[in-house]
Amino acid sequence: MAAKGAKKWIITLTVILCSLLELIDTSIVNVAITQLMGNLGATLGEVSWVIAAYAIANVIIVPMTSWLSTQFGRRNYFAASVVIFTIASFLCGHSQNIWELVLFRFLQGIGGGALLATSQAILFDTFPKEEHGMASAIFGMGVVMGPTLGPTIGGWIIDNMSWPWIFYVNVPIGIIATILTLNYIENSAYEGEKIPANKVDWIGIVLLIVGVGSLQLILEQGNEKEWFNSSFITIFTFIAVIGIILFIWRELTFEHPVVKLSNLSNFNLGMGSFLSFILGFGLYASVFCYPIFVQQILGFSATKTGLSLIPGALATVFCMPFIGKGIEKGFNPKIMMIFGFFIFVLFCYQLGMAMNPDSGSDTFYWPLIWRGVALAFLFVPLTTVALSTLEPHEIPFGSGITAMMRQLGGSFGVAIVSLMMERFSMVHRAILVPNISPYDPETQERIQAYTMGFIQKGFSMEQARQQAFKVLDLQITKQSTILAFHDIFLYLCIFFLLCIPLAFVLRVKKGVKVDMGSAH
């Protein structure tokens, strides 16, 4: 039953708060890497496990949320997840060494994974059928704002406080969310039948953990381990492939599967899941690239980087309610998605062109605004259409599977862009270096200028000349990196242009409102 009055908005506040917490924590640690290395005596490779542990736990638990909600009741499961997330956040802040932090981050990911997928299902139950476009818009605000706010909040905390506070800030919010959950959120009237312990798909659960967990591990650690040059990555790739194949076979043949993959035969859900993967790719890859450029090339602080992302996030928040209303009034969601893809292409082109050594924060203002607008036009119609033809009891599964695909898309996006950045930089460096010769007059002039500058700072002639060559080498590296960023965003433009035809295949009749009310 749809909620009414103040209760509806209290439930909405609760689930959006929980979604934001979960998504902020996917990226908030990224800006604390240096502090974690120094305070916990960890290497960069060890700290990368702090990020990986959370993502692996997320991608394992998300597709199971529908089944777990049925087994324990949605209200109890959601409340327990908030409690686990909150306690784990406190323990993360109290960690005494890096491996304690990795363990507690995994536990935090187990609790957080449910918050995102279950929140969407709760919203669709809370809003009446004619307002489900608006429910998608409200949920989308949290999904898009989370990865943007993570580096912003994390940067401010790191610049003004100590690293444990990036976890402690979750505790009071988690306590409030738990109280609100227990008092206002109810079990769904459409929960399926509980499965007795002796009929639970334990083998399916193990295969999910092994297959999908290994895939996420590869994506998180691949760049660090140099991909298939590492036996570690090769072994886990084999495990992931075998595990996922066996998992799919098990779920399609077992009487009571933990993840009902047969529901993906619903065309809109299947295509919507694939498009969610693409959306996650664009959302996370772009957020990953931009901070690296402005911090490493332009010297932005973590706080300044985060603040520069805020206008784009606000553009998303501004657009989403209007898009939700448009869907409710019968505007074709496919047209909105196609428009969103074109705007995202515009964003990729403008941001790539804006990445120059003399760029300032104002240079990136409009490209990031376009990103925010594009994500609003992509997320709301996609989520609404993907779940529009599901039966009432299938909606939690649908929201879980689209969330998992969005997460995996983001992981693939970050992994691929990391690899492209490394390889393209090497290619451009190889092209630039032959053009630098000590016999070239222009090169000699630059080396001489650098040398004189170091001599004026008190260096000897020999030391000054060595430093001059180092500066020249850094300039080549910097230029190679900038050219690599240009290439990456060019390829992203092409990729999203090629994705536009996919929006046409979604099944929405012209002039007919998307009926999210099949759940009621």
Secondary structure, 3 states (H helix, E strand, C coil): CCCCHHHHHHHHHHHHHHHHHHHHHHHHHHHHHHHHHHHHCCCHHHHHHHHHHHHHHHHHHHHHHHHHHHHHCHHHHHHHHHHHHHHHHHHHHCCCCHHHHHHHHHHHHHHHHHHHHHHHHHHHHHCCHHHHHHHHHHHHHHHHHHHHHHHHHHHHHHHHCCCCHHHHCHHHHHHHHHHHHHHHCCCCCCCCCCCCHHHCCHHHHHHHHHHHHHHHHHHHHCCCCCHHHCHHHHHHHHHHHHHHHHHHHHHHHCCCCCCCHHHHHCHHHHHHHHHHHHHHHHHHHHHHHHHHHHHHCCCCCHHHHHHHHHHHHHHHHHHHHHHHHHHHCCCCHHHHHHHHHHHHHHHHHHHHHHCCCCCCHHHHHHHHHHHHHHHHHHHHHHHHHHHCCCCHHHHHHHHHHHHHHHHHHHHHHHHHHHHHHHHHHHHHHHHHHHHCCCCCHHHHHHHHHHHHHHHHCCCCHHHHHHHHHHHHHHHHHHHHHHHHHHHHHHHHHHHHHHHHHHHHCCCCCCCCCCCHHHHC
